[in-house]
């Protein structure tokens, strides 16, 4: 049995005409001999509408009940699309998360998939041409609906492909694929034919909205080929796959950025063992992700601690630090929301040097001050003032030759 999984985002299923485009792709795959599993998001804007409705009724909606509410968006999409498929002569059936089941943990609003009933899906594929699965949702061990976090339909699609050992998982959206940088900031951005799982993970971690990061993690773990394509064109898109020597020869694959950043500095804290734990343990317990961290060299038994968080977590973090201030002996707590991250990404960095110095030199020439630096095997990230974001992205993109032929590592 040849199996293909296709996932369609909210813009792809918004209304009858767009769903007919989805139907035409399903018919084409069926004609090519595939059994098809189609994972659908809610129609564009529907999830936000439901979240707004919840907040009208409750200032702080219960997460479990919120999941019951928002899963109805995908239920509408799969039912309507299954009707279209049946009217077109395809043997189709819609499936909600609990009907498969896609079993998750009970972390409502951001659950993680634990198990998918593969034998049941394979049995259904014997009887149907197309299974239309509600993305973004699952069910916990107590039978309560759960959701996988925003963008979770990507994870549904990849997880289904992994469970069914599908030939490919096609992710359809409103862009033609993965670009060397954001085309909205840089008009010379170039679509990539292929990108490695690790590079895509770094792009996703920087806020690129092409794929949810959890879906890329699953694709890498189970070696699922993922093709990112546009619903509205015939462009082959970008293949997300395992890296090879040809990818490694490319020094830099792209420039990513993240504007959702806030820099916090805790000044003049006591410089002793355990002070970092005293600061960051309560922050972690509150579910706040800390990214870049710098501790200055101690002086006279005191030091400064600087780190970055998402802007949405600023108030909560400042409350925590305010309560900790006497314990850690902090003289002052400062924050700055006028910052952003810019990253250079490429698997070629694993075995070749010089990218960091080149990046720093380029930013220096544009008189862009680097506030913080973080590195990984395939990424170099600089925190800069947000007002220089567009200049930094365009300049780095041009300097690394990403508009045309990529720079090859020597």
KOLMI-646339 format. One record per residue (C-alpha): residue in three letters; x, y, z; residue number from 1. Coordinates in steps of 0.25 Angstrom, whole numbers. Layout:
BEGIN
(rec 'ALA'; (X; Y; Z); NUM)
...
REM end
This chain:
BEGIN
(rec 'UNK'; (0; 0; 0); 1)
(rec 'UNK'; (6; 13; -4); 2)
(rec 'UNK'; (2; 24; 6); 3)
(rec 'UNK'; (3; 39; 5); 4)
(rec 'UNK'; (0; 49; 16); 5)
(rec 'UNK'; (-4; 63; 12); 6)
(rec 'UNK'; (-6; 74; 22); 7)
(rec 'UNK'; (-14; 87; 19); 8)
(rec 'UNK'; (-13; 100; 27); 9)
(rec 'UNK'; (-25; 110; 30); 10)
(rec 'UNK'; (-23; 118; 18); 11)
(rec 'UNK'; (-24; 106; 9); 12)
(rec 'UNK'; (-37; 102; 14); 13)
(rec 'UNK'; (-44; 115; 16); 14)
(rec 'UNK'; (-57; 114; 7); 15)
(rec 'UNK'; (-62; 105; -4); 16)
(rec 'UNK'; (-53; 110; -15); 17)
(rec 'UNK'; (-40; 107; -7); 18)
(rec 'UNK'; (-45; 94; -2); 19)
(rec 'UNK'; (-48; 90; -17); 20)
(rec 'UNK'; (-33; 93; -19); 21)
(rec 'UNK'; (-30; 83; -8); 22)
(rec 'UNK'; (-39; 73; -14); 23)
(rec 'UNK'; (-32; 74; -28); 24)
(rec 'UNK'; (-19; 70; -21); 25)
(rec 'UNK'; (-25; 59; -14); 26)
(rec 'UNK'; (-31; 54; -27); 27)
(rec 'UNK'; (-17; 55; -33); 28)
(rec 'UNK'; (-10; 47; -22); 29)
(rec 'UNK'; (-21; 36; -23); 30)
(rec 'UNK'; (-20; 35; -38); 31)
(rec 'UNK'; (-5; 33; -36); 32)
(rec 'UNK'; (-8; 21; -27); 33)
(rec 'UNK'; (-7; 26; -13); 34)
(rec 'UNK'; (-16; 24; -1); 35)
(rec 'UNK'; (-17; 38; 4); 36)
(rec 'UNK'; (-18; 43; 19); 37)
(rec 'UNK'; (-21; 58; 19); 38)
(rec 'UNK'; (-20; 66; 31); 39)
(rec 'UNK'; (-27; 79; 32); 40)
(rec 'UNK'; (-26; 91; 40); 41)
(rec 'UNK'; (-38; 100; 44); 42)
(rec 'UNK'; (-42; 110; 34); 43)
(rec 'UNK'; (-33; 123; 35); 44)
(rec 'UNK'; (-38; 132; 46); 45)
(rec 'UNK'; (-47; 121; 53); 46)
(rec 'UNK'; (-38; 117; 64); 47)
(rec 'UNK'; (-35; 132; 68); 48)
(rec 'UNK'; (-50; 134; 67); 49)
(rec 'UNK'; (-53; 123; 77); 50)
(rec 'UNK'; (-42; 128; 86); 51)
(rec 'UNK'; (-48; 142; 86); 52)
(rec 'UNK'; (-61; 135; 89); 53)
(rec 'UNK'; (-55; 128; 101); 54)
(rec 'UNK'; (-50; 141; 107); 55)
(rec 'UNK'; (-63; 147; 106); 56)
(rec 'UNK'; (-69; 137; 115); 57)
(rec 'UNK'; (-57; 135; 124); 58)
(rec 'UNK'; (-45; 144; 127); 59)
(rec 'UNK'; (-36; 132; 129); 60)
(rec 'UNK'; (-42; 120; 122); 61)
(rec 'UNK'; (-40; 106; 128); 62)
(rec 'UNK'; (-30; 100; 118); 63)
(rec 'UNK'; (-37; 87; 117); 64)
(rec 'UNK'; (-50; 93; 114); 65)
(rec 'UNK'; (-43; 103; 104); 66)
(rec 'UNK'; (-38; 90; 97); 67)
(rec 'UNK'; (-52; 85; 96); 68)
(rec 'UNK'; (-56; 98; 89); 69)
(rec 'UNK'; (-45; 100; 79); 70)
(rec 'UNK'; (-45; 86; 74); 71)
(rec 'UNK'; (-58; 89; 68); 72)
(rec 'UNK'; (-51; 97; 57); 73)
(rec 'UNK'; (-44; 85; 51); 74)
(rec 'UNK'; (-57; 77; 52); 75)
(rec 'UNK'; (-64; 87; 43); 76)
(rec 'UNK'; (-53; 86; 33); 77)
(rec 'UNK'; (-52; 71; 32); 78)
(rec 'UNK'; (-67; 69; 31); 79)
(rec 'UNK'; (-68; 79; 19); 80)
(rec 'UNK'; (-56; 73; 12); 81)
(rec 'UNK'; (-61; 59; 14); 82)
(rec 'UNK'; (-74; 63; 7); 83)
(rec 'UNK'; (-67; 69; -5); 84)
(rec 'UNK'; (-58; 56; -6); 85)
(rec 'UNK'; (-70; 47; -6); 86)
(rec 'UNK'; (-78; 56; -16); 87)
(rec 'UNK'; (-66; 54; -25); 88)
(rec 'UNK'; (-66; 39; -25); 89)
(rec 'UNK'; (-55; 37; -15); 90)
(rec 'UNK'; (-57; 27; -3); 91)
(rec 'UNK'; (-55; 37; 8); 92)
(rec 'UNK'; (-57; 37; 23); 93)
(rec 'UNK'; (-54; 48; 33); 94)
(rec 'UNK'; (-47; 45; 47); 95)
(rec 'UNK'; (-46; 53; 59); 96)
(rec 'UNK'; (-34; 52; 69); 97)
(rec 'UNK'; (-41; 43; 78); 98)
(rec 'UNK'; (-47; 34; 67); 99)
(rec 'UNK'; (-33; 29; 63); 100)
(rec 'UNK'; (-29; 31; 74); 101)
(rec 'UNK'; (-17; 40; 74); 102)
(rec 'UNK'; (-13; 39; 89); 103)
(rec 'UNK'; (-6; 50; 96); 104)
(rec 'UNK'; (-2; 54; 110); 105)
(rec 'UNK'; (-12; 63; 118); 106)
(rec 'UNK'; (-4; 76; 116); 107)
(rec 'UNK'; (-16; 84; 111); 108)
(rec 'UNK'; (-14; 94; 100); 109)
(rec 'UNK'; (0; 89; 97); 110)
(rec 'UNK'; (-1; 74; 98); 111)
(rec 'UNK'; (9; 64; 92); 112)
(rec 'UNK'; (6; 52; 84); 113)
(rec 'UNK'; (9; 39; 92); 114)
(rec 'UNK'; (3; 28; 82); 115)
(rec 'UNK'; (-5; 27; 69); 116)
(rec 'UNK'; (-13; 14; 66); 117)
(rec 'UNK'; (-6; 10; 54); 118)
(rec 'UNK'; (-14; -3; 52); 119)
(rec 'UNK'; (-27; 4; 52); 120)
(rec 'UNK'; (-23; 14; 42); 121)
(rec 'UNK'; (-17; 3; 32); 122)
(rec 'UNK'; (-30; -4; 34); 123)
(rec 'UNK'; (-38; 8; 30); 124)
(rec 'UNK'; (-29; 11; 18); 125)
(rec 'UNK'; (-33; -3; 13); 126)
(rec 'UNK'; (-47; 2; 12); 127)
(rec 'UNK'; (-45; 16; 8); 128)
(rec 'UNK'; (-37; 25; -2); 129)
(rec 'UNK'; (-36; 37; 7); 130)
(rec 'UNK'; (-36; 38; 22); 131)
(rec 'UNK'; (-39; 53; 26); 132)
(rec 'UNK'; (-33; 55; 39); 133)
(rec 'UNK'; (-35; 67; 48); 134)
(rec 'UNK'; (-21; 73; 51); 135)
(rec 'UNK'; (-16; 80; 64); 136)
(rec 'UNK'; (-24; 71; 73); 137)
(rec 'UNK'; (-23; 58; 81); 138)
(rec 'UNK'; (-29; 51; 93); 139)
(rec 'UNK'; (-23; 48; 107); 140)
(rec 'UNK'; (-24; 35; 114); 141)
(rec 'UNK'; (-37; 40; 121); 142)
(rec 'UNK'; (-44; 42; 108); 143)
(rec 'UNK'; (-43; 58; 109); 144)
(rec 'UNK'; (-40; 65; 96); 145)
(rec 'UNK'; (-26; 72; 95); 146)
(rec 'UNK'; (-19; 81; 86); 147)
(rec 'UNK'; (-4; 82; 81); 148)
(rec 'UNK'; (-2; 97; 82); 149)
(rec 'UNK'; (-2; 107; 70); 150)
(rec 'UNK'; (2; 101; 57); 151)
(rec 'UNK'; (-1; 87; 63); 152)
(rec 'UNK'; (-7; 82; 50); 153)
(rec 'UNK'; (8; 81; 44); 154)
(rec 'UNK'; (11; 72; 56); 155)
(rec 'UNK'; (-2; 64; 53); 156)
(rec 'UNK'; (2; 62; 39); 157)
(rec 'UNK'; (17; 58; 41); 158)
(rec 'UNK'; (13; 48; 53); 159)
(rec 'UNK'; (2; 41; 44); 160)
(rec 'UNK'; (13; 40; 33); 161)
(rec 'UNK'; (23; 34; 43); 162)
(rec 'UNK'; (12; 24; 48); 163)
(rec 'UNK'; (8; 20; 35); 164)
(rec 'UNK'; (22; 19; 29); 165)
(rec 'UNK'; (17; 29; 18); 166)
(rec 'UNK'; (26; 32; 5); 167)
(rec 'UNK'; (25; 46; 8); 168)
(rec 'UNK'; (17; 57; 16); 169)
(rec 'UNK'; (13; 69; 8); 170)
(rec 'UNK'; (11; 82; 16); 171)
(rec 'UNK'; (2; 91; 8); 172)
(rec 'UNK'; (2; 106; 12); 173)
(rec 'UNK'; (1; 120; 6); 174)
(rec 'UNK'; (16; 120; 3); 175)
(rec 'UNK'; (24; 113; -8); 176)
(rec 'UNK'; (34; 107; 2); 177)
(rec 'UNK'; (45; 111; 11); 178)
(rec 'UNK'; (53; 123; 7); 179)
(rec 'UNK'; (67; 128; 10); 180)
(rec 'UNK'; (61; 139; 18); 181)
(rec 'UNK'; (47; 146; 20); 182)
(rec 'UNK'; (43; 150; 6); 183)
(rec 'UNK'; (35; 162; 13); 184)
(rec 'UNK'; (48; 167; 18); 185)
(rec 'UNK'; (58; 164; 7); 186)
(rec 'UNK'; (53; 164; -8); 187)
(rec 'UNK'; (64; 156; -12); 188)
(rec 'UNK'; (61; 144; -3); 189)
(rec 'UNK'; (62; 131; -11); 190)
(rec 'UNK'; (54; 118; -9); 191)
(rec 'UNK'; (62; 106; -5); 192)
(rec 'UNK'; (60; 93; -12); 193)
(rec 'UNK'; (65; 85; 0); 194)
(rec 'UNK'; (68; 88; 15); 195)
(rec 'UNK'; (73; 79; 26); 196)
(rec 'UNK'; (65; 75; 38); 197)
(rec 'UNK'; (75; 82; 47); 198)
(rec 'UNK'; (74; 95; 39); 199)
(rec 'UNK'; (59; 95; 39); 200)
(rec 'UNK'; (59; 93; 54); 201)
(rec 'UNK'; (68; 105; 55); 202)
(rec 'UNK'; (59; 113; 46); 203)
(rec 'UNK'; (46; 109; 54); 204)
(rec 'UNK'; (53; 112; 67); 205)
(rec 'UNK'; (55; 126; 62); 206)
(rec 'UNK'; (41; 128; 60); 207)
(rec 'UNK'; (40; 124; 45); 208)
(rec 'UNK'; (25; 121; 43); 209)
(rec 'UNK'; (27; 111; 32); 210)
(rec 'UNK'; (27; 98; 41); 211)
(rec 'UNK'; (24; 96; 55); 212)
(rec 'UNK'; (37; 92; 62); 213)
(rec 'UNK'; (31; 80; 68); 214)
(rec 'UNK'; (27; 75; 54); 215)
(rec 'UNK'; (42; 76; 50); 216)
(rec 'UNK'; (46; 69; 62); 217)
(rec 'UNK'; (37; 57; 59); 218)
(rec 'UNK'; (41; 57; 44); 219)
(rec 'UNK'; (56; 56; 48); 220)
(rec 'UNK'; (54; 46; 59); 221)
(rec 'UNK'; (46; 37; 49); 222)
(rec 'UNK'; (53; 41; 36); 223)
(rec 'UNK'; (40; 46; 30); 224)
(rec 'UNK'; (42; 53; 17); 225)
(rec 'UNK'; (34; 66; 18); 226)
(rec 'UNK'; (31; 75; 6); 227)
(rec 'UNK'; (26; 89; 8); 228)
(rec 'UNK'; (18; 94; -3); 229)
(rec 'UNK'; (8; 105; -7); 230)
(rec 'UNK'; (-7; 100; -9); 231)
(rec 'UNK'; (-9; 111; -19); 232)
(rec 'UNK'; (3; 108; -29); 233)
(rec 'UNK'; (10; 96; -35); 234)
(rec 'UNK'; (23; 99; -30); 235)
(rec 'UNK'; (30; 87; -24); 236)
(rec 'UNK'; (33; 94; -12); 237)
(rec 'UNK'; (45; 91; -2); 238)
(rec 'UNK'; (48; 77; 3); 239)
(rec 'UNK'; (52; 76; 18); 240)
(rec 'UNK'; (61; 63; 19); 241)
(rec 'UNK'; (74; 57; 24); 242)
(rec 'UNK'; (86; 65; 21); 243)
(rec 'UNK'; (97; 60; 11); 244)
(rec 'UNK'; (110; 64; 6); 245)
(rec 'UNK'; (105; 74; -4); 246)
(rec 'UNK'; (97; 81; 7); 247)
(rec 'UNK'; (110; 81; 16); 248)
(rec 'UNK'; (117; 88; 5); 249)
(rec 'UNK'; (108; 100; 6); 250)
(rec 'UNK'; (114; 109; 17); 251)
(rec 'UNK'; (101; 117; 20); 252)
(rec 'UNK'; (87; 113; 16); 253)
(rec 'UNK'; (79; 125; 22); 254)
(rec 'UNK'; (77; 137; 31); 255)
(rec 'UNK'; (66; 136; 41); 256)
(rec 'UNK'; (61; 146; 51); 257)
(rec 'UNK'; (52; 147; 64); 258)
(rec 'UNK'; (46; 160; 68); 259)
(rec 'UNK'; (39; 154; 80); 260)
(rec 'UNK'; (50; 157; 89); 261)
(rec 'UNK'; (52; 164; 103); 262)
(rec 'UNK'; (65; 166; 109); 263)
(rec 'UNK'; (66; 166; 125); 264)
(rec 'UNK'; (77; 170; 133); 265)
(rec 'UNK'; (78; 167; 148); 266)
(rec 'UNK'; (89; 176; 153); 267)
(rec 'UNK'; (99; 175; 165); 268)
(rec 'UNK'; (94; 161; 170); 269)
(rec 'UNK'; (102; 153; 180); 270)
(rec 'UNK'; (113; 146; 173); 271)
(rec 'UNK'; (112; 132; 180); 272)
(rec 'UNK'; (109; 118; 176); 273)
(rec 'UNK'; (94; 116; 174); 274)
(rec 'UNK'; (90; 130; 170); 275)
(rec 'UNK'; (87; 126; 156); 276)
(rec 'UNK'; (79; 114; 161); 277)
(rec 'UNK'; (71; 124; 170); 278)
(rec 'UNK'; (68; 133; 158); 279)
(rec 'UNK'; (65; 123; 147); 280)
(rec 'UNK'; (58; 111; 155); 281)
(rec 'UNK'; (46; 120; 158); 282)
(rec 'UNK'; (45; 125; 144); 283)
(rec 'UNK'; (46; 111; 139); 284)
(rec 'UNK'; (35; 106; 148); 285)
(rec 'UNK'; (26; 117; 143); 286)
(rec 'UNK'; (28; 111; 129); 287)
(rec 'UNK'; (36; 122; 124); 288)
(rec 'UNK'; (46; 119; 113); 289)
(rec 'UNK'; (60; 126; 115); 290)
(rec 'UNK'; (69; 127; 103); 291)
(rec 'UNK'; (82; 135; 103); 292)
(rec 'UNK'; (89; 136; 117); 293)
(rec 'UNK'; (101; 144; 120); 294)
(rec 'UNK'; (108; 146; 134); 295)
(rec 'UNK'; (118; 157; 135); 296)
(rec 'UNK'; (131; 155; 142); 297)
(rec 'UNK'; (129; 157; 157); 298)
(rec 'UNK'; (135; 169; 164); 299)
(rec 'UNK'; (135; 171; 179); 300)
(rec 'UNK'; (126; 159; 181); 301)
(rec 'UNK'; (115; 164; 172); 302)
(rec 'UNK'; (112; 162; 157); 303)
(rec 'UNK'; (101; 165; 147); 304)
(rec 'UNK'; (92; 154; 140); 305)
(rec 'UNK'; (86; 157; 126); 306)
(rec 'UNK'; (76; 148; 119); 307)
(rec 'UNK'; (65; 148; 108); 308)
(rec 'UNK'; (51; 143; 108); 309)
(rec 'UNK'; (39; 145; 100); 310)
(rec 'UNK'; (32; 159; 101); 311)
(rec 'UNK'; (19; 152; 105); 312)
(rec 'UNK'; (26; 147; 118); 313)
(rec 'UNK'; (31; 160; 122); 314)
(rec 'UNK'; (21; 163; 133); 315)
(rec 'UNK'; (21; 150; 139); 316)
(rec 'UNK'; (36; 149; 139); 317)
(rec 'UNK'; (38; 163; 145); 318)
(rec 'UNK'; (28; 159; 156); 319)
(rec 'UNK'; (36; 147; 159); 320)
(rec 'UNK'; (49; 155; 160); 321)
(rec 'UNK'; (43; 165; 169); 322)
(rec 'UNK'; (40; 155; 179); 323)
(rec 'UNK'; (54; 149; 178); 324)
(rec 'UNK'; (61; 162; 179); 325)
(rec 'UNK'; (64; 162; 194); 326)
(rec 'UNK'; (68; 147; 193); 327)
(rec 'UNK'; (78; 150; 182); 328)
(rec 'UNK'; (82; 164; 187); 329)
(rec 'UNK'; (79; 170; 173); 330)
(rec 'UNK'; (81; 185; 173); 331)
(rec 'UNK'; (73; 187; 160); 332)
(rec 'UNK'; (65; 179; 150); 333)
(rec 'UNK'; (64; 186; 136); 334)
(rec 'UNK'; (57; 181; 123); 335)
(rec 'UNK'; (58; 185; 109); 336)
(rec 'UNK'; (47; 181; 98); 337)
(rec 'UNK'; (54; 189; 87); 338)
(rec 'UNK'; (63; 177; 83); 339)
(rec 'UNK'; (62; 165; 73); 340)
(rec 'UNK'; (71; 153; 69); 341)
(rec 'UNK'; (77; 151; 56); 342)
(rec 'UNK'; (83; 138; 52); 343)
(rec 'UNK'; (92; 132; 41); 344)
(rec 'UNK'; (89; 117; 39); 345)
(rec 'UNK'; (96; 106; 32); 346)
(rec 'UNK'; (101; 91; 34); 347)
(rec 'UNK'; (114; 95; 27); 348)
(rec 'UNK'; (118; 102; 40); 349)
(rec 'UNK'; (120; 89; 46); 350)
(rec 'UNK'; (133; 87; 39); 351)
(rec 'UNK'; (137; 101; 34); 352)
(rec 'UNK'; (141; 113; 42); 353)
(rec 'UNK'; (140; 128; 39); 354)
(rec 'UNK'; (125; 130; 39); 355)
(rec 'UNK'; (125; 137; 52); 356)
(rec 'UNK'; (136; 147; 49); 357)
(rec 'UNK'; (129; 149; 35); 358)
(rec 'UNK'; (116; 152; 42); 359)
(rec 'UNK'; (122; 161; 53); 360)
(rec 'UNK'; (130; 169; 42); 361)
(rec 'UNK'; (118; 171; 33); 362)
(rec 'UNK'; (110; 177; 45); 363)
(rec 'UNK'; (121; 185; 49); 364)
(rec 'UNK'; (122; 192; 35); 365)
(rec 'UNK'; (107; 195; 37); 366)
(rec 'UNK'; (110; 201; 51); 367)
(rec 'UNK'; (101; 191; 57); 368)
(rec 'UNK'; (104; 188; 71); 369)
(rec 'UNK'; (104; 174; 76); 370)
(rec 'UNK'; (97; 173; 90); 371)
(rec 'UNK'; (98; 158; 92); 372)
(rec 'UNK'; (104; 146; 85); 373)
(rec 'UNK'; (99; 131; 85); 374)
(rec 'UNK'; (104; 120; 76); 375)
(rec 'UNK'; (101; 105; 73); 376)
(rec 'UNK'; (108; 95; 63); 377)
(rec 'UNK'; (100; 101; 51); 378)
(rec 'UNK'; (95; 115; 56); 379)
(rec 'UNK'; (101; 128; 61); 380)
(rec 'UNK'; (91; 138; 67); 381)
(rec 'UNK'; (93; 152; 71); 382)
(rec 'UNK'; (84; 161; 79); 383)
(rec 'UNK'; (83; 175; 73); 384)
(rec 'UNK'; (74; 187; 74); 385)
(rec 'UNK'; (61; 185; 67); 386)
(rec 'UNK'; (62; 197; 59); 387)
(rec 'UNK'; (74; 191; 51); 388)
(rec 'UNK'; (66; 178; 48); 389)
(rec 'UNK'; (63; 180; 33); 390)
(rec 'UNK'; (77; 186; 30); 391)
(rec 'UNK'; (84; 174; 37); 392)
(rec 'UNK'; (76; 163; 30); 393)
(rec 'UNK'; (77; 169; 16); 394)
(rec 'UNK'; (92; 172; 18); 395)
(rec 'UNK'; (95; 158; 24); 396)
(rec 'UNK'; (87; 152; 13); 397)
(rec 'UNK'; (95; 159; 2); 398)
(rec 'UNK'; (108; 158; 8); 399)
(rec 'UNK'; (107; 142; 9); 400)
(rec 'UNK'; (102; 142; -5); 401)
(rec 'UNK'; (89; 136; -2); 402)
(rec 'UNK'; (81; 143; -13); 403)
(rec 'UNK'; (88; 134; -24); 404)
(rec 'UNK'; (98; 123; -24); 405)
(rec 'UNK'; (101; 119; -9); 406)
(rec 'UNK'; (115; 121; -3); 407)
(rec 'UNK'; (122; 108; -4); 408)
(rec 'UNK'; (131; 104; 8); 409)
(rec 'UNK'; (146; 103; 4); 410)
REM end
